[in-house]
Amino acid sequence: MFAALHALQRAPKGTKVTIAVKGLMGKCGCTRMVQGGYNVALGPGDSVERHFMDTIEGGKWLPNQDMAWRLCEQAVVRIRELENEVGCFFDRNPDGSLHQKAFAGQTADRTVHKGDLTGIEIINRLMEQVLARPVEKLQDHRAVGLVPTKDGSAIAGVLMIDMRKGCFRFVRAKTVLMATGGGPSMYKYHTPSGDKSMDGLAMALRVGLPLRDMEMVQFHPTGLLAGAHTRMTGTVLEEGLRGAGGHLLNHAGQRFMFDYDAKGERATRDVVSRGIYAEMRKNNNPGQEGVFIAMGHLGPDAVRRRFKGMVKRCADCGFDLAGGLVEVVPTAHYFMGGVVVDVDTRTALEGLYVAGEDAGGAHGSNRLGGNGVANSTVYGGIAGDIMAKDMRGMAALRDPDEAILQAELLRACHPLTRKPGSVTALRQQLQAAMWDHVGVMRSREGLQTGLERIMQVSDALMQVGVAADNLAFNLTWHDWLNLRSLCDISTVIARAALARENSRGAHFREDFPEPGDLENSTFTVARQSEDELAVRHQEVDFTIVRPGQTLLADGEPETLVAQS
């Protein structure tokens, strides 16, 4: 939506701007679910340099530094745009300045928020702005294939399914932004909404685009564990709970995080997730799978006031967050890997741009809480500006490679040619395989087993069909397509994890626990060529700062966050 607004402002008069979305605009996806907030360096003593250093160090020196700098620098511009042009209302201090809170892994209180329901505020206001403008809206339209030109040098258009009618639609465009939002929902415990199934990265893989950091799956440490009977299981209890001083307790009621990191519960997400997972493996109580988060020591009334949304979410599931204990488990949350892009969101395919969670590079091996929605809005706006600029030099719509277009049609129709069956059990098998073998802790043996189990699910899926008598809102068909994308990307995640024989950020190898030489850091690049998936290593280009260096001036404190 940000890209559409910017494109309308920058493109020549009369340019047609279209948004296609898998569900209802502003109502589906994950932005509505954002609780924590938006990182931006505005507070006393904070700076773009400090935000940048936190992002680089949090990403364990793997981020594309130019992208990370652009994110931190432009967040300051974008937050003012969100307030003054889009119309967002964020929480404020008594003096009228924006209230900012502490998030794990950061050395300043820099997370702007609207209570703990920040995403709803941002998405609702953006939706109002888009609805008020001449933007064509293709709602309930699922993208199933990126279709290039015959010579493979540029994008011709996107093959979609009109889910309401059950028919295909090929949409041609001079410029295309892919922003499907990633979503690692191939794990037993996950936070993304059900429509998130890695479709974008699967399409990019098939068209031959390079994907970087594909082993880097972020697990949020505190996913609600409410039982198998509810989809609330896996949803996030936001990072602000730990930032405010919440305690994590193991099965014996002991606070344990200081055994794993000097920052305790305020360590980065990867460290806290591994600490929780380690405690889970020590526990021999079959009645308790996860660990507990406790907030009552901060005062129940204060917790209810500060975390109204979280308290209500837990109460809806029968738990008292303000005064009691709530069971939590690491939950697959965000995908740091993605398409290789430049700092202006351009890809190797002319006319195709990628922003948000589909784009790799900005976060490296670990995303700081609060940098996600900032990344989406910053790079969404940049994409809109650049697309509007680039399309001025494009003479006409491009002709598609008819062979690839036909192949994508046949691929999407494959289940319609098989005997109908159920994909639910197969999806559960994939989620179990990923959680058990390609999850928080990894090893060569486990990853190889995981790859075998993924392949078994993938092969079985190709034999399962879908009833083809009525394709309008045929959700079984879309469940099949979702699982196809998840299988494809699960394979890439496992292969990239096998290739990285060290431990960085979200990727932890028990057989290679050391991070390796920071000065000689490399990131993985995966690329599909016909039926062959190759994973190679590429050196990180330290364009702004090298390991051991800092952009902070001499004498600046290590952290501005009050410790508790």
Salt bridges, closest charged atoms under 4 A:
ASP46 OD1 - ARG110 NH2 2.89
ASP54 OD2 - ARG110 NH1 2.80
GLU81 OE2 - HIS6 NE2 2.76
GLU81 OE1 - ARG78 NH1 3.03
GLU83 OE1 - ARG80 NH1 3.32
GLU83 OE2 - ARG92 NH2 2.22
ASP91 OD2 - HIS113 ND1 3.46
GLU121 OE1 - ARG125 NH1 3.10
GLU128 OE2 - ARG125 NH2 2.89
GLU136 OE1 - LYS16 NZ 3.55
ASP140 OD2 - ARG164 NE 2.74
ASP162 OD2 - HIS141 NE2 3.89
ASP199 OD2 - LYS22 NZ 2.70
ASP199 OD1 - ARG142 NH2 3.17
ASP213 OD2 - ARG212 NE 2.71
GLU215 OE2 - ARG500 NE 2.64
GLU238 OE2 - LYS101 NZ 3.16
GLU239 OE1 - ARG242 NH2 3.06
GLU239 OE1 - ARG269 NE 2.46
GLU265 OE1 - ARG255 NH2 2.92
ASP270 OD2 - ARG274 NH2 3.60
GLU279 OE2 - LYS282 NZ 3.11
GLU289 OE2 - LYS188 NZ 3.83
ASP301 OD1 - ARG304 NH1 2.96
ASP316 OD2 - LYS312 NZ 3.30
ASP342 OD2 - ARG346 NH1 3.83
ASP344 OD1 - ARG70 NH1 3.13
ASP344 OD2 - ARG346 NH1 3.42
GLU350 OE2 - ARG398 NH2 3.74
ASP385 OD1 - HIS6 ND1 2.93
ASP385 OD1 - ARG10 NE 3.41
ASP390 OD2 - ARG346 NE 2.86
ASP399 OD1 - ARG172 NH2 3.26
GLU408 OE2 - ARG206 NE 3.05
ASP436 OD2 - ARG453 NH1 3.52
ASP488 OD2 - ARG411 NH2 2.85
ASP488 OD1 - ARG484 NH2 3.12
GLU501 OE2 - ARG444 NH2 2.43
GLU510 OE2 - ARG281 NH2 2.76
ASP511 OD1 - ARG509 NE 2.87
GLU519 OE1 - ARG546 NH2 2.82
GLU556 OE1 - ARG50 NH2 3.23
